[in-house]
Amino acid sequence: MVRSSPGKIQLGLFIDKFPALELELLAVHSTFDIKRSRVDKGEAIERLMAEPPFMTRRPGIVIDAEPGYESVLAVGGLAFSCGGKLPGLSGWFAGPAAMRAWVVRAHCQ
């Protein structure tokens, strides 16, 4: 559970300034996502991949975003869970530290 923090309060105030956009704040591990209330990550990935120049590309990696797993795999991307193995994914990480170490190794190659 993410406790209330100055950053969370500031993001909440920002969202409150744009009620017509129907934004919501999600606590994700030790950070926050801002998203449209009626759109999940899977739908966002599908919309993005339908637009040039993305429609001709293979998406990179979706880590720990369950609504996005199916969508990114459907267009040839890779999907990983963090904290436990889930069937049908490209792989998994034991926890956030293992995922960060893998990203660093991949970036340095």
N, C-alpha and C positions, 0 to 999 in steps of 0.2 A: 504494500500500500504506500502510495506517495503522499506524504504529509503536505499540508499547506505551506507554501514558501512564497517569498517575495516575487519570484519568477512566475509562479502559478497565479498569484493575485494580479500581476501586471498583464499576463496573457488573458485572464478573465475580463479585465477592464477593456482590453483591446477588442475582444470578441463582442462585448456589450455595445461598442460603438457602431457595429454593423449588423443590426438585427435582421435586416432584409436578406443577408447572405446565409442565414441559418447555420452558423458555425457552431462547432462544439469542441471542447478541450478534452483530450484523452491522455491519461497518465500511462506512459509506456516505459517500463523499467525505471530508469533514472532520468527520463526526459519527458517531453510532452509532444503530442501531435495536435494540430488544428486541422479539422476536416469539415466538409459540408455534412450536415445532419443526415441527409437522405442518400449519401453516396458512401459505399464501402470501398476498401482498397482494391478488391477484385474488379469492381466496376470502373474505378479510376484507371487501373492498368489497362483494361479493355479499351476504354476511350482513348487513352494515350497511344496505345499501339495501333489504333485505327487512323492516326493522324500522320501526315508526312512530317518529318523524315522518319519517324519511328516505325511506320508500317513495313519498312524493308529491313529492319534490324531485329536482332535477337536480344531480348531484355537480359540484363545481367542477373542479379540475384535478389530474391526477396527473402529476408530473414525474419521469422517470427511475426508474420502478418497473415493469420489464417484466412481471412477473406481473399487475400491475393494469391495464395498457393495455386489453386486450380487455374486461375487466369494466366499466371506467368508460365506455368508448365504447359498450358495449351498452346502457347506461342513459342515454345522452344527454350524458355528460360530455366533457371535453376531456383529451387526453393529449399530452404533449410529451416528446421525448427531449432529453438534454443531452450535447453533445459530438459528435453526428453525426445525420444525417437517417435516420429509419426509415420504411419505407413504411406507409401506413395511419393515421398519427397526425395530430393536429390541427396540429402544427408542431414545430419544434426550435430549440434554442439552441446557439450555437457552443461555449459553455462555461459554467461556473458564474457568472462575472461577468456575462455577457449575460443569464442567467436572473434573477439578483438585480436587475439594472437594470430588467428588464421587470416584475418583481413590484413594485418601488418605483413605477414609472410607473403601473401599474394601480391600486395602492393610493391614489395621490395624485389620481386622476381623480374 
